[in-house]
Amino acid sequence: MFPASSFALTAALAGYALLCMASPFGTCHRCRGFGQRVRYHRDGTAKPGKFCRRCNGTGKRVRLGRRLHNHARRLHTDGTRTHHTDSKENLPWQ
């Protein structure tokens, strides 16, 4: 049973990784993708409210897996970035 559950977990993580690659943005949960909070008049008709602060009024948010991927990629590029010095540059000891 253990190998089957580990296979299912691996398959679920792989599927979520593919989803994050294909569609990095998901619907905002606070405003439900409207970009603003919907308010209602006394008679029940809807009216637009304030802009959603979580998604900045776009109705979309970055998925957690994509956020983790962006963070790991940024760490990798910052750690492996090479700084070449130009040979024509005047160094202080010359």
Disulfide bonds with the S-S distance in Angstrom:
none
